[in-house]
Amino acid sequence: MRFIPTALDGVVIVEPEPAHDSRGFFARTFCVREFGAQGLETAFVQHSLSHSAARGTLRGMHFQRGPYAEVKVVTCTKGAVRDVLIDLRPRSPTYRRWEGYDLTAANRRSLYVPKGFAHGFQTLEPDTEVSYLISEFHAPAAATGVRHDDPAFGIAWPLPITEISEKDRNWRDFAEAVHT
Ligand SMILES: Cc1cn([C@H]2C[C@H](O)[C@@H](COP(=O)(O)OP(=O)(O)O[C@H]3O[C@@H](C)C(=O)[C@@H](O)[C@H]3O)O2)c(=O)[nH]c1=O
């Protein structure tokens, strides 16, 4: 695997290094030893999957608070997404910055998302699947988010939004949330 640092502190693109032969290839997508050697989380308690039918579907921007904060390793196994992260760690050099990453079934890239980031994506193709390794159990009481169009961040999404949940449409302004 190749581990490629990004502009956001602690966010890493993970690329498989396939061993090709006449049948196709074999590639590791997660390895306790290799992740451990990079100082990355290795204890994942969930492997989860989402399917989005329509191109332009938006999910996010999600995170769990406090002791339930999650590390996620996000991979697009079918179709394509623009994955977006916002650094919400007040002491980080990249606090409040966002960045977008194209994860596609074709490029086979995964994104390593440390604790303290809001995560979301928009599908670039119909019939898109996203797979996650997640380091914490789902804790609905600790689950929260920021709005995809919050002016505090000004995220540039690639497409008009075709589908979004009520929950995601209605996250309150980050500026209000941090001061209350
Ligand atoms: C996230 C999650 C949801 N659920 C349930 C709750 C609900 O009935 C249904 C759909 O949940 P949501 O609407 O939150 O699904 P979704 O909007 O796809 O949530 C996901 O969004 C992306 C951006 C992430 O980063 C993920 O960690 C996760 O938060 O699945 C679980 O059972 N376990 C889980 O870990």
The ligand as a Gaussian input file, in Angstrom:
#p B3LYP/6-31G(d) Opt

LIG

0 1
 C      -24.152000       5.728000      10.376000
 C      -25.065000       4.575000      10.806000
 C      -26.415000       4.606000      10.492000
 N      -27.211000       3.583000      10.885000
 C      -28.660000       3.649000      10.521000
 C      -29.410000       4.852000      11.036000
 C      -30.431000       5.115000       9.947000
 O      -31.582000       4.316000      10.175000
 C      -29.777000       4.622000       8.668000
 C      -29.227000       5.746000       7.809000
 O      -28.364000       6.526000       8.622000
 P      -27.768000       7.906000       8.084000
 O      -28.844000       8.706000       7.459000
 O      -27.008000       8.530000       9.197000
 O      -26.793000       7.363000       6.931000
 P      -25.664000       8.208000       6.165000
 O      -26.146000       9.594000       5.949000
 O      -25.199000       7.449000       5.006000
 O      -24.513000       8.240000       7.286000
 C      -23.164000       8.127000       6.918000
 O      -22.791000       9.336000       6.268000
 C      -21.417000       9.447000       5.929000
 C      -21.195000      10.822000       5.348000
 C      -20.506000       9.065000       7.029000
 O      -19.450000       9.655000       7.251000
 C      -20.894000       7.843000       7.792000
 O      -20.072000       7.675000       8.940000
 C      -22.346000       7.888000       8.181000
 O      -22.543000       8.945000       9.116000
 O      -28.747000       3.726000       9.079000
 C      -26.724000       2.511000      11.588000
 O      -27.479000       1.570000      11.954000
 N      -25.402000       2.458000      11.890000
 C      -24.548000       3.448000      11.535000
 O      -23.296000       3.381000      11.827000

